[in-house]
Amino acid sequence: MRIDINADLGESYGRWQMGDDDAMLSIVTSANIACGFHAGDPAIMRGTAALARAKGVAIGAHPGFADLQNFGRRRVPDLSAREVENLVAYQTGAMLAMAALDGHRVTHVKTHGAMGNMCAEDDDLALAVGRGLKAADPTLRWLVMPAAATERAAIKLGLAHFREIYADRSYDDDFNLTDRSRPGAVIHDADQAIAHVTAMLEDSALRSASGKRLKVMIDSICVHGDNPGSVTLARRLRAALEAQGVSVKSYAAP
């Protein structure tokens, strides 16, 4: 088995620091870099891309809603399809430019936070995201949730894509992520998270908190970079996978 480990990084802003990107980039194989709307700024975008390049980590744009105050985790329900296309194309284009300044190449896109959750549930919204991505660069891969609206949209639009599961998040019975406001939505214990991932990989299936299963293809595992135990979890998860004979490589690696 071959698997990618991804993390959402570059989520600091100005002098305010979020997470330990240097440590995470020594563990993960792909990074989703905030594009300035929910977190990040041009200097952080460029610096994170340069650090990822130095460490041999693939990078993607990580667009979200224009919501710095709430870190992109507040739902914005009344945007038109055109507005969503604009948000995704604008942020992805900015990431392409900032990475190019230091010779790195953006190779994927993953939506952030509330935008990601909403487009996983809504086919029309997912298609708008996909159109924005495709307009920015049709060769980019889309990192999607398996069996969700985003995977359906990627297939419909002819976009290359790969599918992720979450190490540190639980799933509801509809196989979307449990809302962060509910108990148990975020898995903080590393042993529990590793067991959660191992069970899904062994079954090739998503597992809800109640025990339901949905057979899917799995290409990547996400560890959020903003949780206090992120580095420890990522390091232990990678070690556990490699001990099981899993080849941990970027989706972009040969």
C-alpha positions as CSV (number, residue, x, y, z in Angstrom):
1,M,0.0,0.0,0.0
2,R,1.1,3.6,-0.8
3,I,-0.3,6.5,1.1
4,D,0.2,10.3,1.2
5,I,0.0,12.3,4.5
6,N,-1.2,15.8,4.1
7,A,-1.5,18.8,6.5
8,D,-3.1,22.2,6.4
9,L,-0.2,24.6,6.9
10,G,0.9,28.2,6.3
11,E,-2.0,29.3,8.6
12,S,-0.1,32.0,10.5
13,Y,-0.9,35.7,9.8
14,G,1.7,38.5,10.1
15,R,3.4,38.1,13.5
16,W,0.7,35.8,14.8
17,Q,1.9,32.2,14.6
18,M,-0.2,29.0,14.1
19,G,1.3,25.6,14.5
20,D,4.8,24.3,13.8
21,D,5.1,24.2,10.1
22,D,8.8,23.4,10.1
23,A,8.3,20.2,12.1
24,M,5.2,19.2,10.2
25,L,7.0,19.6,6.8
26,S,9.6,17.2,8.0
27,I,6.9,14.5,8.4
28,V,4.1,15.0,5.9
29,T,4.4,14.4,2.2
30,S,2.0,17.1,1.0
31,A,1.0,20.5,2.4
32,N,-2.2,22.5,1.8
33,I,-1.2,26.2,2.1
34,A,-3.6,28.9,3.3
35,C,-4.1,31.5,0.6
36,G,-4.8,34.7,2.7
37,F,-8.6,34.6,3.1
38,H,-9.0,32.4,6.2
39,A,-5.3,32.6,7.3
40,G,-1.9,33.3,5.8
41,D,-0.6,36.3,3.9
42,P,1.8,36.7,0.9
43,A,5.0,36.4,2.9
44,I,3.8,33.3,4.8
45,M,2.5,31.7,1.5
46,R,5.9,32.2,-0.1
47,G,7.9,31.2,2.9
48,T,5.8,28.0,3.5
49,A,6.2,27.1,-0.2
50,A,9.9,27.6,-0.1
51,L,10.3,25.5,3.1
52,A,8.2,22.7,1.5
53,R,10.4,22.8,-1.6
54,A,13.5,22.5,0.5
55,K,12.0,19.5,2.3
56,G,10.7,17.8,-0.8
57,V,7.0,18.2,0.1
58,A,4.4,18.7,-2.5
59,I,2.1,21.7,-2.1
60,G,-1.4,22.7,-2.8
61,A,-3.6,25.8,-2.6
62,H,-6.0,25.8,0.4
63,P,-8.7,28.3,-0.4
64,G,-11.6,29.1,2.0
65,F,-14.2,31.7,2.8
66,A,-13.0,35.3,3.3
67,D,-13.3,34.9,7.1
68,L,-10.1,35.7,9.0
69,Q,-11.9,36.4,12.3
70,N,-13.4,32.9,12.4
71,F,-10.5,31.0,10.7
72,G,-12.7,30.1,7.8
73,R,-14.9,27.8,10.0
74,R,-18.1,29.8,9.8
75,R,-20.5,28.7,7.1
76,V,-21.4,31.3,4.5
77,P,-24.6,30.0,3.0
78,D,-25.8,32.7,0.6
79,L,-22.9,33.0,-1.9
80,S,-23.7,32.5,-5.6
81,A,-21.9,30.0,-7.7
82,R,-20.1,32.8,-9.4
83,E,-18.8,34.1,-6.1
84,V,-17.6,30.7,-5.1
85,E,-15.8,30.3,-8.4
86,N,-14.2,33.7,-7.8
87,L,-13.0,32.8,-4.3
88,V,-11.4,29.5,-5.5
89,A,-9.8,30.9,-8.7
90,Y,-8.5,34.0,-6.9
91,Q,-6.8,32.2,-4.0
92,T,-5.5,29.4,-6.2
93,G,-4.0,31.9,-8.6
94,A,-2.3,33.7,-5.8
95,M,-0.8,30.5,-4.4
96,L,0.5,29.6,-7.9
97,A,2.3,32.9,-8.1
98,M,3.8,32.9,-4.6
99,A,5.1,29.4,-5.0
100,A,6.6,30.3,-8.4
101,L,8.7,33.1,-6.8
102,D,10.8,30.4,-5.0
103,G,10.7,27.8,-7.8
104,H,8.1,25.5,-6.3
105,R,5.0,24.2,-8.2
106,V,1.5,24.0,-6.9
107,T,0.1,20.6,-7.9
108,H,-3.2,20.3,-6.0
109,V,-6.1,22.2,-4.3
110,K,-8.0,21.4,-1.1
111,T,-10.8,23.5,0.2
112,H,-10.6,24.7,3.8
113,G,-12.9,24.5,6.7
114,A,-16.6,25.5,6.2
115,M,-16.1,25.8,2.5
116,G,-14.7,22.3,2.4
117,N,-17.5,20.9,4.6
118,M,-20.2,22.6,2.6
119,C,-19.0,21.6,-0.9
120,A,-18.6,17.9,0.3
121,E,-22.4,18.0,1.0
122,D,-23.7,20.1,-1.9
123,D,-23.2,19.1,-5.6
124,D,-23.9,22.5,-7.0
125,L,-21.4,24.1,-4.6
126,A,-18.8,21.4,-5.4
127,L,-19.2,22.1,-9.1
128,A,-18.6,25.8,-8.5
129,V,-15.4,25.0,-6.6
130,G,-14.3,22.7,-9.3
131,R,-14.9,25.3,-12.0
132,G,-12.8,27.8,-10.1
133,L,-10.0,25.3,-9.7
134,K,-10.1,24.4,-13.3
135,A,-10.0,28.0,-14.4
136,A,-6.9,28.7,-12.4
137,D,-5.1,25.6,-13.7
138,P,-6.8,22.6,-15.2
139,T,-3.8,20.3,-14.5
140,L,-4.2,20.7,-10.7
141,R,-5.4,17.7,-8.7
142,W,-8.3,18.1,-6.4
143,L,-8.0,16.6,-2.9
144,V,-11.5,15.4,-2.1
145,M,-13.5,13.5,0.4
146,P,-14.3,10.1,-1.0
147,A,-17.9,9.3,-2.1
148,A,-18.8,13.0,-1.4
149,A,-20.1,15.8,-3.7
150,T,-16.5,16.9,-4.3
151,E,-15.5,13.5,-5.8
152,R,-18.6,13.5,-8.0
153,A,-17.8,17.0,-9.2
154,A,-14.2,16.1,-10.0
155,I,-15.4,13.2,-12.1
156,K,-18.0,15.3,-13.9
157,L,-15.5,18.1,-14.7
158,G,-12.8,15.7,-15.7
159,L,-10.4,16.9,-13.0
160,A,-7.6,14.7,-11.7
161,H,-8.3,14.0,-8.0
162,F,-7.2,12.0,-5.0
163,R,-9.1,11.1,-1.9
164,E,-8.4,11.7,1.8
165,I,-9.5,10.5,5.2
166,Y,-9.0,12.4,8.4
167,A,-6.8,11.0,11.2
168,D,-8.0,13.6,13.8
169,R,-11.7,13.9,13.0
170,S,-14.7,11.7,13.5
171,Y,-17.4,11.0,10.9
172,D,-21.2,11.1,11.1
173,D,-23.5,8.4,9.7
174,D,-23.7,10.3,6.4
175,F,-19.9,10.0,6.2
176,N,-19.3,13.7,6.4
177,L,-17.2,15.1,9.2
178,T,-18.8,15.6,12.6
179,D,-19.4,19.2,13.3
180,R,-16.7,20.7,15.5
181,S,-19.3,22.0,17.9
182,R,-20.2,18.4,18.9
183,P,-18.3,16.3,21.5
184,G,-15.8,13.9,20.0
185,A,-15.6,15.7,16.6
186,V,-11.9,16.3,17.0
187,I,-9.7,13.3,18.0
188,H,-6.9,14.5,20.3
189,D,-5.5,11.2,21.5
190,A,-2.8,9.9,19.2
191,D,-3.5,6.2,19.9
192,Q,-7.2,6.7,19.1
193,A,-6.4,8.5,15.9
194,I,-3.9,5.9,14.7
195,A,-6.4,3.1,15.5
196,H,-9.1,5.1,13.6
197,V,-6.8,5.4,10.5
198,T,-5.7,1.8,10.6
199,A,-9.2,0.5,10.7
200,M,-10.2,2.6,7.7
201,L,-7.2,1.5,5.7
202,E,-7.6,-2.2,6.6
203,D,-11.3,-2.0,5.4
204,S,-10.8,0.5,2.6
205,A,-13.8,2.1,4.1
206,L,-14.9,5.2,6.0
207,R,-16.1,4.5,9.5
208,S,-18.7,6.6,11.3
209,A,-18.6,7.2,15.1
210,S,-21.5,4.8,15.4
211,G,-19.7,2.0,13.5
212,K,-21.2,2.3,10.0
213,R,-18.9,1.7,7.1
214,L,-18.7,2.9,3.5
215,K,-16.3,1.3,1.1
216,V,-14.1,3.9,-0.6
217,M,-10.7,4.4,-2.3
218,I,-8.2,6.1,0.1
219,D,-5.1,7.9,-1.2
220,S,-4.2,10.4,1.5
221,I,-4.5,11.0,5.3
222,C,-5.0,14.5,6.7
223,V,-3.5,15.6,10.0
224,H,-4.6,19.2,10.9
225,G,-1.6,21.4,11.6
226,D,-3.4,23.7,14.1
227,N,-4.1,21.1,16.8
228,P,-1.8,21.2,19.8
229,G,-0.6,17.6,19.3
230,S,-0.3,17.7,15.5
231,V,3.4,17.1,15.3
232,T,3.3,14.2,17.7
233,L,0.3,12.6,15.9
234,A,1.8,13.1,12.5
235,R,5.2,11.6,13.5
236,R,3.6,8.6,15.3
237,L,1.1,8.0,12.4
238,R,3.9,8.0,9.8
239,A,6.0,5.6,12.0
240,A,3.0,3.3,12.5
241,L,2.2,3.2,8.8
242,E,5.8,2.5,7.8
243,A,6.0,-0.3,10.5
244,Q,3.0,-1.9,8.8
245,G,4.8,-1.9,5.4
246,V,3.0,1.1,4.0
247,S,5.0,3.3,1.5
248,V,4.4,6.9,2.7
249,K,4.9,9.1,-0.4
250,S,3.4,12.2,-1.9
251,Y,0.7,11.6,-4.6
252,A,3.0,13.7,-6.8
253,A,6.0,11.5,-6.4
254,P,6.9,8.9,-9.1
